C-alpha cells in the first residue's frame, strides 16, 4: 500500500473526477491460512469477487495454478492473477479515463466473513497494494485454527472509472 498512499495524500474529493490510466499487473497468490481450506476453484472465485469489488478492469483473469485435484480442498491453493487497475495520470497522458473514488467494503454479509479472516489478511497485504487506495480501515485478529472472535473489517476508498464503459 505504500505506493498508493503517496497518491492518497493529494487525493481529490470523492465526487470529483480525475484522470487515470489502466496499468497491467500480474501476481501469484498462494493461500497460506490454517483455519479454512479452499479448492483452487474456490480460491479463484473468492479472489475474482474481491477484484471485481475493488474495480479491476473486466478483462481480468484468475487461473488456478499447481492444483492436485478439481474441486478438492488444497493445503496451499494458488491462483495466477492478471489484471489492470487504475493509477492516477497527468491530464494529457495517452489512454486516460475519467476516474473517481469509491468506498468499498470487502467484509461483512455476502462478502468475506469472520471465518475467512486469514484470506482477508492476505487480500489486504497482497492484493490491495495493486490498487490505488486511500482511507483503508482494516481490522483482523486472526488466530490460526480458530474462527475470528469478532467481525473483520476491510473497508477502503479505491480509484474506479466513472463510467461502466471504461472497464471494458
N, C-alpha and C positions, 0 to 999 in steps of 0.2 A: 503494500500500500504506500510505500514511500514515494514512488513516482506519482501516484495520484494525489497525494497530499500537497505537493508543490502547486498543482493547479487549484486545489480547493481553497488555498489562501487568497486567490484572486478571483474566485468564482462570482458570477453574476447572480442576480435574484432568480428564484425558482421559475418565474414566469417568463423571464427574458430569454429570447433566442440567442444563440451564439453559433459561430461556425465550428465545424468539426470534420474530421476525416476518419474513414474506416481504416483500421490498422489490423493486418492479419497476424494471428498469433497461433502458436501450437504448444501443447503441453501434454504430458502423460500424468494421469492421476491414478495412483495406486492406493486404494483404501486400506488403512492400517489400523482400523479400530478393533476392539475386542468384544464390545457389547453386542453389536449387530453383525450379522453375516449377510452379504449380498451376493447374488449371482452377478456375473459381468453384465448381463442384460438389465438386471435390477439397478445396478450402479449407473449404467448408461442412462436409464430412464430418469433417475433422480438428478443426475448431472444436467441432462437436457432441460429438465424443468427449471432448474436453478439458472442456467444460462439464458433461457428464454425470458424469465422474470427479470434478469439483470439487463436485458436489452441487446443481447448478442444478435448479429445480423442473421436473418432467417436461413442462410445457406450454411450454417454451422454443421459440422459432422462430429459425432461422438461415436467411436468404434470400440467395441470390446477388444481386449488385447491379452494375449497369453493366457487364455482361459482353458480349463481342462474339460468342462462339460457344459452343455447347453441347459440353462435354467437351474443348475445346481449351485447352492451357496459355495463360494470360494473362500479360502483363507485370506488371500490378498487379491481381490478382484481389481482389475486395471482397465482403464479406458484411455484411448488417444483422443485428444480434443483438438479440433481445427476450427477456429472461429475468427470473426472480425468484430472488434469493439471500437467504439468511438473515442477519439482523443481530440482535444482542442486544437484548432488550427488558426493560422493567421487569416484574415479576411480574404486575401487573394490566393490562397493555396488551391492547387488543382484538385478537383473532385470533392469540394466541400459540400456538406449537407448542413441544414439548419438543425441545431440540437437544443435540448432543454434539460434541466434537472428534473428527475422524477424520484419520489420517495418509494422505495420498495421494501417489502418485508419477506424474508426467506424462512421465517419461523412462524409457527402458530397453526391453527386449524387448516387442514388441507395442504400444508407445507411441511417443512422439517419440524419434527416433534421432539419432546424431551428424550425419547428413546433413541433418537438419531443425533445425539449430542456430538459424538466423535466425528461424524460426517460433517456436521455444521462447522466444527473447528477446522477440518481440512478445507472446506469450501472457503472459509474466512481467510486462511493462510495461503492457499494455493490457487484459488480461482479469483477471488476479489482483486488481487493485485493486477490482474489482466484488464480490469475496467478502470475508467476514470470515476472516482467516487469521492464523496465528502460526507461528513456527519455520520460516520459509521458508529453504530451502537451495537456492541456485541457482548453478550454475557453467556458464557458456557462454563459450567462447572462439572466437567466430565470426570467420572471415576470409572476406570476400566472394569468391565464385567458387571456394571450396575447401571440401571437407568438413572438419568439425572434427577436429582431430588426436586428440582423445580423446573419451570418452563425455561427454555433457552430463548435468547433474544438475538436476532440478527436483522437489523433494520439500517438502511442507509439511503443516501441520495446517489443516483447514478446518472451519467450523461447518456441520454437516449435521443433518437431522431424525433423531430416534432411531427413528422407525418409517417404513417404506416408504409407509404410508398418507398421511403428512404431505406427501409430494412431489407429490401429485395435486391 
